[in-house]
Amino acid sequence: MTDPTPGPVRVALVDDQQLVRAGFRMVIDSQPDLQVVLEAGDGAQAVRALDPAARTVTGPVDVVLMDVRMPTMDGLTATAEITARATDDSPAPRVIVLTTFDLDEYVLAAIRAGASGFLLKDTPPEDMLAAIRTVHRGDAVIAPSSTRRLLEHLVDVLPPDEPGAPTDPARQAVADLTDREREVLLLMARGRSNGEIGRDLFVAEATVKTHVGRILAKLGARDRVQAVVVAYETGLVRPGG
């Protein structure tokens, strides 16, 4: 994982509604550690503007707030194109997808496209600001109760179990987790932070961080959101479980 860019977190806003972008900009720019450096009205414009060769902005963009439903190119396609550009020398911006409860199938697609999290469009400003900082640190946005509900709804759009599934790489990876790692993953799926998991399991937060790191490595997951999706896809976690 690369170190965060020094200075304010540089944010791009991608939404086809100018008033929405203006509201987000006002909230974000009110923070000394955050700065909006780019706006785009659709996914195609964002993909072009965030192309390193385009030099649209001076310096890298750290976090993108990406709407889903937009003309020309939707936010899911744009997210996939932006995150696919990542290299060891030039990491892609981290993307937070903005969604609503009636778009649960899009949330799963967004995570698979490379998004590091998702928020409801009516999320309180303080939660949006916290999400930007969380994603910039290299974590993923799964903690708010609204996100936990969204993750539970994802089970309705996941493919059913198929014969021979235990040989599937994801299922095998989950089977390779230790009992403690499985406990930690279950708590991650419930939106618990490292500190909360430590208190639940009566272990130090540093120990939890070690377990989380091992879980991500075994599952081949980029971050906590992807790990939680694997837990749902493999049946380790079920709604209300």
N, C-alpha and C positions, 0 to 999 in steps of 0.2 A: 504494500500500500504506500502510495506517495504521500509526502507530507503536505498538509494544506498550504495553499498559497499564502505568503505573508501579507499582512494588511487586511482591509475589509474583504469579506466574502463577496465575490462578484457574481451577481444574479442576472439571469435573462428571464424575461416574461414573455410567454407565448400564448396569446389568447386573441380571438377574433373580435372581442368586444373592447373597444378603446376605453370605455368607462371602467371596466374591470381592471384593465392594466393600470389605469391612472390610480385607482384605489389601492392596488397592490404596491405600486411604486411609492405612494405617499407613506404607507405603513413601513415598507422596507427601508426607504431612505431616511426615516426618522431615527434609525438605529446607527450608532457610531461604527459598529462592526460589520454592517451590511451596506451594499451599494448596488443599485440597478444600473447595469452598463449596456443593456440591449433590450429592445422590444421587437416583437414580431407578431404579425396579424394572422399567420397561418403556419402550418407545419413546413411547407416548402420554403417559405421565407426564412424560417428558423434554421433549416438545414443549410441553406446557402450562407446565411450570416455566420453560422457557427463553424463553417469550413475554415480550418486554419489557413488555407491558401487564400481565402477571401480577404483576410486582414480587415474585416468590418469593424472590429473593436481592437484597441490596443491592450494586449495582455489576454490571458486566458479567462474564460467564463467558468466559474466553479459549480454553480447550481442553476438548473433550469426549472422554472415552474411551467408545466406543459398542460394546456387544456386538451381534452380528448376530441370533442366535436368541433371541427373547424373546416372551412372550405379549402379547396385545392389539395391539401394533404392533411389527413387527420393526425392527432397527436401520437397515436400508437406507431404509425409508420415513421413519423419523424423521430420518435424516441429510438426506434430500432436503427435508423440510419445514423443518428448522432452517436449512439453508444458503440456501434460497430466500428467506428473510426479509432477507437482507443488502441494505443500502442504503449509499450513500456516507456518510451521516451516522451510520448504525448498522450496523457490520459484524457479521456472524454469527460465532459461535464457530467455531474450526477443529476439525474432527472427525477423530479417529483411530479407525478401525474395528478391533475385535478379531476375529480370525478364526483358522481352522485350515486345514491343507492340503487337507482334503476340501471346502472351500468356495471354490475358486478362482473359480467363476462369480460368486460374491457379491462377491469383491474388485473385479472389473471394474465391477459394478453400483454398488458403493460409491463408486468414483472418479467414475463418471459422475453419481452423486447429489450429489457435491460434497465428498467426504471428502478430506482432505489427506494421508492415509497410512493404513497398516494395520500391525498387529502380530499375531504369533501370541500366543495366550493364555498360552503357557508361556515367553514372552520373559523373559530375566533382568531383574531389577529395574533394574539400571543402564542397560540398553538402553531400558526403558520411560521412565525419567526423561529420558534423552537425547532420546528421541522427542518428549516433551512440550515440551521446550525448543526443539528444532529447529522443530517446527510453529509454536510461538508466535512465533518469529523471522520467520515468513513463508515458510519453506522447506517441503519435503515429506519424508516418511519413505520413502526408497527404498534407503538404503545397506546395511542388514544383509544378509548372504548369504541369509538366509531370504527376505527380500523379493525379492531378485534371482531366486530360484527360483520364487517365486510369479508374478512378472512373466513368466517364461518359460512357466509353465503356462498363462497367460492366452491364449496363441496357440491352444490347443485349443478355446477357446470363442468366439473371434472369428469374425465372418462370413467366408466364403470370398471370394476375389477375384471381382469381377463385371465383365462387359464394360463398357467405357466408364469404368472406375474412374479413369483419369488425370484426368478432368474433375471428380472429386469435390473439394470445397474442401480437405479435409484433405490429399489427395495433392498437390494443386497447391501448398499451403503448404509441404509437405516439398520439393517440386521447386524452390521458390523459395529454399531455404536455400543458402548458399554452401558450398563444399567444406569449409571450416574449421568452419562451424556444424554441418554434418552429422557431422563427426568428433566434435565436442563432444557432440552428441546421442547418438551411439552409445556414448560413454563414460558419459554420464548413465544410459543404459539398462543399463549393466553395474554401476550402483550406485556409480560413482566420485564422490568429493567434488570440489569446485572445486580444492582444493589438489592432489589426486591427478591430476586432469585436467591441471592446469598442469605438473606434473612429467612426465606422459606426453607432452605436446606441446611441452615446453620453452618455455613462456610463463609470464608472471606470473599469479598468481591473480586480480588485478584485471582482466586481459585476459579470463580465463575468465568472470568475472562479467558482463562486457560481452557476451560471446558468448551466455551463458545468457539474459540479458535480451532479446536480439534474437530468440533462438529462441522464447521464450515469446510475444513479441509477434507474430511471424510465424505461429505455430501457433494463436494465440488461446487459449493454455493458461494456466490460473490459476497453476499451479506445475509443479515438475519431474515429479511423478507423472503429471499429465495429458499433459505433453509426451512422456513415455516411452510412455504408452498409445497416443498418436498414432503414435509410431514403430513400435509393434507392429501396430497396426491397418492401417497403410499398407504393411506389409511391409518397411520399412527395417531392422527388427531381427527376427531369427528365433531360436528356441531354440538355444543353443549357438553362435550366430553371433558 
